[in-house]
Amino acid sequence: MRLKIVAGNWKMNNSIEEAQHLINNTLEQSPKMGLNQLNIFAVPFPYLMMAKTLIAQNDGFTVAAQNCSSYEKGAYTGEVSASMLASLKIPFCLVGHSERRNLFNENAAILYNKLNQLLLNNISPIWCCGEQFEDRTNHNYLDVISKQLNNEVFKLDRSSFSKVIIAYEPVWAIGTGLNASAEQAQEMHQFIRNEIATKYDSEMAEQTSILYGGSCNADNAKQLFSLTDVDGGLIGGASLQSESFVKLISTMHELY
Ligand code: PEP
């Protein structure tokens, strides 16, 4: 069975005290995890080591960075390299979140460099893709995702791609309270899985975890997480309170 993942993306939120409470409460209230499920806290850079220390003895929990530099090292003030993250033993990092694409102008070339930096340092990218609202209303959404796949993750060789987790996040659903319907999510996840089979092979398609993101919450998680090609969620708003994040973790736990 593919790994099931519930990943909380905190974005630029929480003080250190709030961060500690959120992690501790989540750990205390979550069910005991088996091997099939991984829960990830994607926290701001300054909290990575604290988060790692707090979850150290808790099976089924880990941390992710939200970003890394597209450069290897050197005179890039304010940047954090993939090798720095590796030296802290951070296992995952988000790449290509729509906020990075849209607010920080990260294009396919930059994102491909980030993917390579992470993979060279043995960090698994959680690579995000998603269409804009107009792409959906123009019925253009499959082409948009296909282009993102081909210009970014599909440039990786088979062995590198095998370390990638995909998050499909329709941009119109992020932070809007308007999640993709079950039909919309399943259609896209199945499409992505078929594209992986065509690019690599069916074994790769079968083993790749594809997460859904975009206004996923305690009310809609069961429906979304039970879809054939949805292997979990990348959660923004609902990961900022332990009560809702634990509900999402527990929903996945009850399903698998
Ligand atoms: C996100 O930012 O990745 C996200 C899915 O946010 P939200 O859950 O708040 O829509």
Boltz pocket constraint, residues with backbone or C-beta under 6 A from the ligand:
constraints:
  - pocket:
      binder: B
      contacts: [[A, 9], [A, 169], [A, 173], [A, 174], [A, 175], [A, 176], [A, 177], [A, 213], [A, 214], [A, 215], [A, 216], [A, 234], [A, 235], [A, 236], [A, 237], [A, 238]]
      max_distance: 6.0
